[in-house]
Amino acid sequence: MKRNFLASMVVMLVAGVLFTGNVLAQKKINIEVAVFFGASGLEWTENIAQNYEKLHSNVKIKVWGDARVWEKLQPRFAAGNPPDLVAPGWGFNHWAAIYEGQAVPLDVALDSQAYGQDISWRETFIPGMLEPMEYQGHTWMIPPFRFVFMWWRDAAVWEKYGWKVPETKDELLALIPKIEGIGMAPLVAEGTYDMYGPWGMLFPTVIRIGGLQAMVDAINLVPGAWNSKPFIESARFWQEMALNHFPKGWRGMDHTQSQIEFLLGKIAMIAGHSILEHEMREVLPPKVKMRAMAIPSWGSGKPNAMATHMGSEQPSVFFVPSAGEHPEIATDLLKFITSLGQVQEILDGHGIPAIKGVTGRIPSDAARSAAKIADDAPATWDWRNTAGVWYPTLWETVRNGWDRLTAGEVSPEEFAAMMETKAAEVRENDDVPKHVYKVGY
């Protein structure tokens, strides 16, 4: 890691923020913005860029995007001529770039006044959004969107059969035979990529059993966290569910296929993402009434046991390249992109904004119900933007372990031991930069 370089970047940013206004007023500036072209498309970014240009007549912004934008950006980072502002997508190693000094720290700008509000830019974000973006006391990335991960149900089906949303583990177990009695599968996670099961089943149940600290300790590689009782008991529950109650053939389904089965009324509940409705818009039957539901309580009484999995939509996270021509203007533009005044563009792009106070403006009843799950939770937590990207070999072990666990190839105790062994390996490897995760509540 180039720590001296990182320190110099902090000094550069302080100077840049102080003089941004003068630079904007004095000369013509061309800004290039490269973004991941995902479910929200490109138009929302283009519209915000045009709004920024209206405020600063001497600034011209070129926005471009690609579904595999990282393939075009990686050579430019290597050559030292990246765009001024990037959201380089899920195929780009954001943290490797940060460790190498290729990003500008954003702390000074975050502590400056937000666009259109009498608070700091940092204070506009929902708690939990920026904490995973921190390293060595600095914030390096900014999310325009957030995701919420919970379970989905078709409220129309549930109303038809008079099913009550289970609030406890016992209520969930009592509901399962009723669901199976009409020929539906109770629950499913995707089978082929082994992500949605840990995100939406294994980890949340660890928290329900052991409280939020049990998961935070695991993310922070605390010795013994991964083979603790909450992990073993969660693994035991989901192994039994997968072997006896998941639908036939689920292991061959990716997330889209399992979501289609859910929309066709073959599955009562599915672990999923808050953007599921928009993602499935082309095949969404009009009769389906998608609604989010909180994952039931285990009645443990542990602190923040009802915490919800929420974080930034990782492919669309922005950072400011240190080798860009105008890092100070790019930082100001990024502040503008995530400002309250531009939130409608994000909503029109079917995104759930990462800033406070806008859940009621989400146009979709389904997406709004998902955001409300997180808003009503006592706390939130984030694997996807923490250990899931900080320690990729650990995440790979979790995914492989989940696959073997749900196939009945390993016991819950063996599964937990595998995770603990890998966590210790990562913890003891001095070549792996270590992060400290502080949940944002």
N, C-alpha and C positions, 0 to 999 in steps of 0.2 A: 504494500500500500504506500502511496506517495503522500505521507502525512504532511510534509512541508508544503507540498503543492496544494493540499486541501486547505491549509491555513492561509496560504496566499490568496486562494479563491475567496475566502471569507472577507479578507481585506478589500479585494477587488469589488465584491458585491456591495459592500458598504459604500465605497466611493461611487459605484455605478448608480445605486438607488438615489444617493444625494443629488446626482447631476442628471438624472433621467429627464426631469422637466426641462432643463436647459437644452439638452440634446434634442428633445422633441421639438423645441421651438426654433432651433437654429438651422437645421439642414434636412435635405431629403433623405429618407431612410427606406431601404427595401428589406423586408422581413420575409424569411421563408419558414413555413410551418409544414411539417410532415406528420401525418397521423395514420393510425391504424383504421382501416376501413372495415368496420364491423357491423353489428346489427343496427346501430344508430346512423349509419351512413356518414356522409361527408358534409351535407348541407348545413347542419347546425354549426359546424366550425366555420364554414365559409360565411354564414350570416353574421356570426359574432365578429369575424375579422372585418367585414364591411362596416359594422357598427363602430368598431374601433377606428377605422379610417375616417369616419365622419367626425370623430372627436379630434383627430390629428391629421390634418390635411396633407402634411408632408410625409406621412407614413403610407407605404404601399405594401400590402401583405399578399403573398402568394401561398395558397393552401393547396396541398395535394395529398393524396392518400392511396393506399393499396391494401388488399387483404393480406399480403405478405410483405408489408412495408419494410420490415427489418432486413430483408434480403437486399434491398436497395440502400439502406442506411449503413449497414455494417462496413462496406467498402469506403464510404465517405468518412466514417469515424476513423477508420484506419489511416486514411489519407490526410486527416486533420482538417477537413472542410465540411463539417456537418451543417444541417439547417440551423436556424436560430432557435427553434422550438420544436420538440419532437414528442410524439406519443407512439413509441416504436413497436407496440404490439407484444403479444405473448411469446413470440419467438426471439425476442431480444433480451440479452442478459443485462438488465438495468443495473443490478448491484455490481457486477464486474466493471461496468463503465464508471460507476461511482467510486469504487475502490481505486481505480486507476486515475482518478482526478479528471474525468471527462464530463463532470456535471458541476453546475454552480449551486452552492448552498443558498437556500431561500429564506433564511431566518430574518434578516433585516427587513425584507419586503413583507414577510408574514406579520411582523410586528408593527408595520406601518398601517395607516388608515385604509380601510376597505373602500372600494368604489361604492359610492352612494349610501354608505352607512357610517354612523359615528362610533364604530368599533374597529378593532384591528382586523386585518384580513384573516389572521389565524382564528379569531373568535367567531368568524362566520361559519366555520366548519363544524359538522356534527361530531361530538366526542367519539373518538375511535377511528376517525378517518386519517389523521395525520401521524398518529403514533407509530404505525408500521413503516412510515416513510423516513424515520429518524435513524441516524447512525452517528456515533461519537459526538453527540450533543447538537447535531445540525439536522435540519429537514431538507431532503433532497428532491422529493417528487410531490406532485400535486394531482389529486384525483378530481375530475369533473363529475363522475358518476359514482354511485355506490350500489352494491348488491346486497340483498338479504337472502339468506339461505334457510329454508324452513320446509314444511310439508304443504303440498297442495291437495285440495279436494274439489270435487264438482258439487257445489252446494245444491244444485237442482236434484242430483241423484240422492244426496243425503236427506233432502226434504221429502222426496218421494217415499223413502223407506223409514223415515222418522228417526234416523240415526242422530245421536247427540255427539258433538265434537268431544272426544275424550280429553279430560283435563289431567288425568293421572294414569300411571302405568296400569293399575288394576282396571280402570275403565277401558283402556286400550285393549287389554287382553280379553275383556268381556265382550268387546265389540267384534273381535276377529271372527268368532264362529257365526255371528249374524251375517257378516259380509260374505264369508265363504258359503253360507247356506243358500245364497242366491246365485252362486257360481262365479263370484268375483274374487280376485286376489286382494288381500288387504293392503299390502305395501310392496314397493319395489324401489330399487336403486339401479342405476345403469350397471351393466355387467362388463363391458369390454374395456373401459378406461380406468376403472377402479378409483374414481375421484369422488363421485357424488355420495357413495356409501360412507366413507370416512367423514366428509364434510357435513352431511345431513343426518347421519345416524350414529356412527361410532363416537365421534367427538362430542356431539351434543349430549349423548347419554352419559359419557364420562363426567360432564359438568353437572347433569341432573343428579348423579350419584355422589360425586365428590366435591361439588361446588366449583365455581369458576377457577379458583386457584389451582385445582388439579390439572386443568388444561394449560394454564399459564406456566406452571412449573415444567410441564412437558415441552412447551414451546421454548422455554429458556434453558432446556437441557439440564435441569436439576437432577442430580443423581437419585435414582429410584423412582422417578416420576412415571416412567413409562411402564413399569411392571408393578404399579400400585394397585390396590383393590379396585378403585373406580375403573381403571382400564381393563382389568381382568373381568369384572362383572359386566361391563358394557360389551366386551367381546363375547362373553357367554350368551348374553341376551340376543345379540344379532346373529350369532352362529345358529342358534335355535330357530330364529325367525327365517333366516335365509334357507335353511335346510327343510323347513316344514311349511312355510307360509308365503314365500315369494312365488311369483307365477312361474309356470313351466317355461323353460327356455330363456329365463331372464339373463343368464350369464352370457348369452350371445347378443344381447341388445346393447347398443350404445344409447346415449342419453336421448337422442331424437326418437329412436325406435320405442324406448320405454315410455316416452312422453306421448307418442301416438297411441300406444295401448291404453294409457290413462285417459286420453281424450275420447277414445272409442268406448269407454265405459267398462273396460275389462279389469281395471285396477282402481281401488277406492282412494288410495293415498300414494303420493309420490314425493320423494325427497327432491327438492328442486330450487331453482334460481328465481329471483324476482322478475327476471325478464322473460320467463317461460312463455307467457301469453304472446308477447311480441315475436318471440323466436318461432312460435308455432302458428303465426297468424294466417299462413297460406292454407293450413289444413284444419283450422279450428272450427269444429262444428258449431253452428249458431246456438244450439240448445245448451251448450256447455256453459256453466256459471262458475268459473274458476274463482276460488277463494283460498287465501293463505290460512294456515292454522299453526298455532304454536305447538312445538313438540311437547308432549305431556310431561308432567312432573313425576319424579320418582319418590317424592315425599321425604327427601333426605334432610331437609332443614338446613343444608349447608349454604353459606353466603353466596348470593348471586347464582344459585343453582338453575334459575330460569333465564340465564343469559342467552342472547341470540347471536348467531353467526352473521356478522355484517362486516363489510369492508369496502375498499375501492374496487371498481371494475378494472382489474389489473391490465388488460390489453390497452385501455385508453388512458392510463396514467401518463402525465406529462413530466418532462424535465427540461432544463435549459442547458444545452451543451456549452462547456467552457470554451470550446474553440469556435463557437459561432461568432459572427461578425458583430452582433449587437446583443450581448447577453442582458444588458440592463433594460433595453426596450422589450426584449422577449419576456423578461420577468414581469414587466408591467402589463404586457398583453395577457400573460397567463393569469394575473390577478383579475383582469377584466373578464376573461373567459369564465371564471368561476364566481363572478359577482352576481348579486341578487337581481340586478337589472337585466342580466342576460339569461336568467334561469328558464325563461319561456322557450328559448331556442333549444335548451337541453331537453325540456319536457316534450317539445315538438319532435325531437329526435328519439322519443320513446325511452329516454334515460331517466333514472331516478337520481336527482341531484344530490351532491355530497354536502350541501350547505343546509343550515338550519331553517326551519319555519316554512317549508314548502310542500310537505306531504299532502296537505289539503288541496294543492293545485295539480296533483298528478291526475291526468284525465281518465285513466283506466281504473275501474273499480278493483280489478284483480291486482294490478301493480300497487295501487294505494293500500289494499289490504295487507300486502307483503311489507310495505314500508312501515305500516302501523304496528306490525308485529315487533319490529326493532324499536320503534319509538316508545312502545309501551313496556319493553323489557327493562328489568332493573339494571342491566349492563349489556354490553356487546363484546364480542371477541372476534379475532380474525386469524385464521390459519393461512388462508390463501396468499396473503401479502406478508406473512411473517415467516415462520419456519418452512412453509411450503416453497418459498423461493430463496430463503437464506441458506437452507441446508438441503439441496436437491437429492443427495444420496439418502438422507433420512426419509424424505417424502416418497422416494422410490421404494424404500423398504416397507413403509406403511401401506402403500398401494399393493405391493406384492403380497404382503402379509394378510391384508384384507381379502384378497383373492383366495389365498390358501385357507384362511379361517372360514369363509363362507362356503367353501367347497368341502369342509370337514376334514381337511388334510392335516391341520394342526389343532391342538387344543387351545382354549383361551389362555392358559398359562404359558404355553409355548409361543403363542403369538406375542404376548406381552414381553416375554424374555427376548425375542427377536428384536423388538423395538428398542428395548433398553440397551441391548448390546450395540446396536447401530448408533443410538444417541450417545453412548459413552465414547464410541469411536470418533464421532464428530466432535464431541466436547474436548477430547484429548489431542485432536489434530491442530497444531498451532498454525498450520497454513490456511485454515478455514477462519475467516473473520467472524467474530462472535457479536451478536446483537443482544440487547436487553429489551424485551417486550414489556411495555407498560400499557395496560388496558386503559381505554379512554373514558372513564366514568368517574 
